[in-house]
């Protein structure tokens, strides 16, 4: 498993994307899909994911993916500094 975990709810619009492609871009991550992450209010409002248990969201799926990439890079920077 990766040092950065990206979790996506199957009920969120973001789940329609091939987020596993991020694993090729960032070999240190793992993308996990969940049936439900118990964040239904957020799930209905906008695309979101959890990056190491931190909520990342955007107004569109494209914006959300960009925020996910930024969050991954922040988490990796912390890991590589330590």
Biotite code that builds the C-alpha atoms (Angstrom):
import biotite.structure as struc

atoms = struc.array([
    struc.Atom([0.000, 0.000, 0.000], chain_id="A", res_id=1, res_name="UNK", atom_name="CA", element="C"),
    struc.Atom([1.144, 3.537, -0.668], chain_id="A", res_id=2, res_name="UNK", atom_name="CA", element="C"),
    struc.Atom([2.277, 6.094, 1.867], chain_id="A", res_id=3, res_name="UNK", atom_name="CA", element="C"),
    struc.Atom([-0.554, 8.349, 0.688], chain_id="A", res_id=4, res_name="UNK", atom_name="CA", element="C"),
    struc.Atom([-4.067, 6.939, 0.523], chain_id="A", res_id=5, res_name="UNK", atom_name="CA", element="C"),
    struc.Atom([-6.727, 8.516, -1.676], chain_id="A", res_id=6, res_name="UNK", atom_name="CA", element="C"),
    struc.Atom([-10.229, 7.304, -0.753], chain_id="A", res_id=7, res_name="UNK", atom_name="CA", element="C"),
    struc.Atom([-13.208, 7.814, -3.033], chain_id="A", res_id=8, res_name="UNK", atom_name="CA", element="C"),
    struc.Atom([-16.870, 7.072, -2.337], chain_id="A", res_id=9, res_name="UNK", atom_name="CA", element="C"),
    struc.Atom([-18.578, 5.028, -5.068], chain_id="A", res_id=10, res_name="UNK", atom_name="CA", element="C"),
    struc.Atom([-21.629, 7.292, -4.738], chain_id="A", res_id=11, res_name="UNK", atom_name="CA", element="C"),
    struc.Atom([-19.709, 10.486, -5.499], chain_id="A", res_id=12, res_name="UNK", atom_name="CA", element="C"),
    struc.Atom([-19.490, 11.884, -9.027], chain_id="A", res_id=13, res_name="UNK", atom_name="CA", element="C"),
    struc.Atom([-15.698, 11.673, -8.759], chain_id="A", res_id=14, res_name="UNK", atom_name="CA", element="C"),
    struc.Atom([-15.911, 7.870, -8.760], chain_id="A", res_id=15, res_name="UNK", atom_name="CA", element="C"),
    struc.Atom([-16.727, 7.931, -12.493], chain_id="A", res_id=16, res_name="UNK", atom_name="CA", element="C"),
    struc.Atom([-13.135, 9.006, -13.207], chain_id="A", res_id=17, res_name="UNK", atom_name="CA", element="C"),
    struc.Atom([-10.192, 6.628, -13.579], chain_id="A", res_id=18, res_name="UNK", atom_name="CA", element="C"),
    struc.Atom([-8.448, 7.857, -10.443], chain_id="A", res_id=19, res_name="UNK", atom_name="CA", element="C"),
    struc.Atom([-6.236, 4.787, -10.436], chain_id="A", res_id=20, res_name="UNK", atom_name="CA", element="C"),
    struc.Atom([-4.287, 6.638, -13.157], chain_id="A", res_id=21, res_name="UNK", atom_name="CA", element="C"),
    struc.Atom([-2.946, 8.764, -10.306], chain_id="A", res_id=22, res_name="UNK", atom_name="CA", element="C"),
    struc.Atom([-1.089, 5.655, -9.081], chain_id="A", res_id=23, res_name="UNK", atom_name="CA", element="C"),
    struc.Atom([0.970, 5.751, -12.286], chain_id="A", res_id=24, res_name="UNK", atom_name="CA", element="C"),
    struc.Atom([1.727, 9.444, -11.808], chain_id="A", res_id=25, res_name="UNK", atom_name="CA", element="C"),
    struc.Atom([2.495, 8.988, -8.095], chain_id="A", res_id=26, res_name="UNK", atom_name="CA", element="C"),
    struc.Atom([3.775, 5.431, -7.402], chain_id="A", res_id=27, res_name="UNK", atom_name="CA", element="C"),
    struc.Atom([3.761, 6.152, -3.654], chain_id="A", res_id=28, res_name="UNK", atom_name="CA", element="C"),
    struc.Atom([-0.039, 6.380, -3.460], chain_id="A", res_id=29, res_name="UNK", atom_name="CA", element="C"),
    struc.Atom([-2.929, 3.952, -3.304], chain_id="A", res_id=30, res_name="UNK", atom_name="CA", element="C"),
    struc.Atom([-6.426, 4.765, -4.553], chain_id="A", res_id=31, res_name="UNK", atom_name="CA", element="C"),
    struc.Atom([-9.161, 2.996, -2.602], chain_id="A", res_id=32, res_name="UNK", atom_name="CA", element="C"),
    struc.Atom([-12.836, 2.945, -3.486], chain_id="A", res_id=33, res_name="UNK", atom_name="CA", element="C"),
    struc.Atom([-15.450, 2.597, -0.760], chain_id="A", res_id=34, res_name="UNK", atom_name="CA", element="C"),
    struc.Atom([-19.151, 1.766, -1.012], chain_id="A", res_id=35, res_name="UNK", atom_name="CA", element="C"),
    struc.Atom([-19.911, 4.603, 1.387], chain_id="A", res_id=36, res_name="UNK", atom_name="CA", element="C"),
    struc.Atom([-17.767, 6.933, 3.475], chain_id="A", res_id=37, res_name="UNK", atom_name="CA", element="C"),
    struc.Atom([-20.647, 8.313, 5.584], chain_id="A", res_id=38, res_name="UNK", atom_name="CA", element="C"),
    struc.Atom([-20.242, 11.854, 4.254], chain_id="A", res_id=39, res_name="UNK", atom_name="CA", element="C"),
    struc.Atom([-23.533, 11.913, 2.329], chain_id="A", res_id=40, res_name="UNK", atom_name="CA", element="C"),
    struc.Atom([-24.061, 15.642, 2.737], chain_id="A", res_id=41, res_name="UNK", atom_name="CA", element="C"),
    struc.Atom([-20.727, 16.400, 1.099], chain_id="A", res_id=42, res_name="UNK", atom_name="CA", element="C"),
    struc.Atom([-21.154, 13.590, -1.425], chain_id="A", res_id=43, res_name="UNK", atom_name="CA", element="C"),
    struc.Atom([-24.348, 15.133, -2.799], chain_id="A", res_id=44, res_name="UNK", atom_name="CA", element="C"),
    struc.Atom([-22.906, 18.665, -2.950], chain_id="A", res_id=45, res_name="UNK", atom_name="CA", element="C"),
    struc.Atom([-19.642, 18.321, -4.834], chain_id="A", res_id=46, res_name="UNK", atom_name="CA", element="C"),
    struc.Atom([-16.838, 16.016, -5.950], chain_id="A", res_id=47, res_name="UNK", atom_name="CA", element="C"),
    struc.Atom([-14.583, 15.024, -3.063], chain_id="A", res_id=48, res_name="UNK", atom_name="CA", element="C"),
    struc.Atom([-12.052, 12.483, -1.857], chain_id="A", res_id=49, res_name="UNK", atom_name="CA", element="C"),
    struc.Atom([-10.048, 11.874, 1.266], chain_id="A", res_id=50, res_name="UNK", atom_name="CA", element="C"),
    struc.Atom([-6.273, 12.178, 1.003], chain_id="A", res_id=51, res_name="UNK", atom_name="CA", element="C"),
    struc.Atom([-4.744, 10.634, 4.118], chain_id="A", res_id=52, res_name="UNK", atom_name="CA", element="C"),
    struc.Atom([-8.088, 11.257, 5.867], chain_id="A", res_id=53, res_name="UNK", atom_name="CA", element="C"),
    struc.Atom([-8.184, 14.950, 4.898], chain_id="A", res_id=54, res_name="UNK", atom_name="CA", element="C"),
    struc.Atom([-11.175, 16.136, 2.866], chain_id="A", res_id=55, res_name="UNK", atom_name="CA", element="C"),
    struc.Atom([-10.304, 17.444, -0.584], chain_id="A", res_id=56, res_name="UNK", atom_name="CA", element="C"),
    struc.Atom([-13.039, 18.811, -2.818], chain_id="A", res_id=57, res_name="UNK", atom_name="CA", element="C"),
    struc.Atom([-13.732, 21.084, -5.756], chain_id="A", res_id=58, res_name="UNK", atom_name="CA", element="C"),
    struc.Atom([-16.598, 22.658, -7.641], chain_id="A", res_id=59, res_name="UNK", atom_name="CA", element="C"),
    struc.Atom([-15.956, 20.379, -10.641], chain_id="A", res_id=60, res_name="UNK", atom_name="CA", element="C"),
    struc.Atom([-14.327, 16.971, -11.035], chain_id="A", res_id=61, res_name="UNK", atom_name="CA", element="C"),
    struc.Atom([-11.397, 18.582, -12.841], chain_id="A", res_id=62, res_name="UNK", atom_name="CA", element="C"),
    struc.Atom([-10.854, 21.084, -10.028], chain_id="A", res_id=63, res_name="UNK", atom_name="CA", element="C"),
    struc.Atom([-11.138, 18.315, -7.452], chain_id="A", res_id=64, res_name="UNK", atom_name="CA", element="C"),
    struc.Atom([-8.503, 16.195, -9.214], chain_id="A", res_id=65, res_name="UNK", atom_name="CA", element="C"),
    struc.Atom([-6.157, 19.189, -9.237], chain_id="A", res_id=66, res_name="UNK", atom_name="CA", element="C"),
    struc.Atom([-6.737, 19.653, -5.491], chain_id="A", res_id=67, res_name="UNK", atom_name="CA", element="C"),
    struc.Atom([-6.135, 15.936, -4.941], chain_id="A", res_id=68, res_name="UNK", atom_name="CA", element="C"),
    struc.Atom([-2.809, 16.163, -6.800], chain_id="A", res_id=69, res_name="UNK", atom_name="CA", element="C"),
    struc.Atom([-1.791, 19.172, -4.700], chain_id="A", res_id=70, res_name="UNK", atom_name="CA", element="C"),
    struc.Atom([-2.720, 17.340, -1.488], chain_id="A", res_id=71, res_name="UNK", atom_name="CA", element="C"),
    struc.Atom([-0.744, 14.272, -2.602], chain_id="A", res_id=72, res_name="UNK", atom_name="CA", element="C"),
    struc.Atom([2.302, 16.425, -3.300], chain_id="A", res_id=73, res_name="UNK", atom_name="CA", element="C"),
    struc.Atom([1.999, 18.093, 0.123], chain_id="A", res_id=74, res_name="UNK", atom_name="CA", element="C"),
    struc.Atom([1.791, 14.710, 1.856], chain_id="A", res_id=75, res_name="UNK", atom_name="CA", element="C"),
    struc.Atom([4.765, 13.371, -0.105], chain_id="A", res_id=76, res_name="UNK", atom_name="CA", element="C"),
    struc.Atom([6.806, 16.488, 0.701], chain_id="A", res_id=77, res_name="UNK", atom_name="CA", element="C"),
    struc.Atom([6.180, 15.939, 4.418], chain_id="A", res_id=78, res_name="UNK", atom_name="CA", element="C"),
    struc.Atom([7.210, 12.297, 4.101], chain_id="A", res_id=79, res_name="UNK", atom_name="CA", element="C"),
    struc.Atom([10.395, 13.059, 2.171], chain_id="A", res_id=80, res_name="UNK", atom_name="CA", element="C"),
    struc.Atom([11.400, 15.862, 4.589], chain_id="A", res_id=81, res_name="UNK", atom_name="CA", element="C"),
    struc.Atom([11.150, 13.580, 7.615], chain_id="A", res_id=82, res_name="UNK", atom_name="CA", element="C"),
])
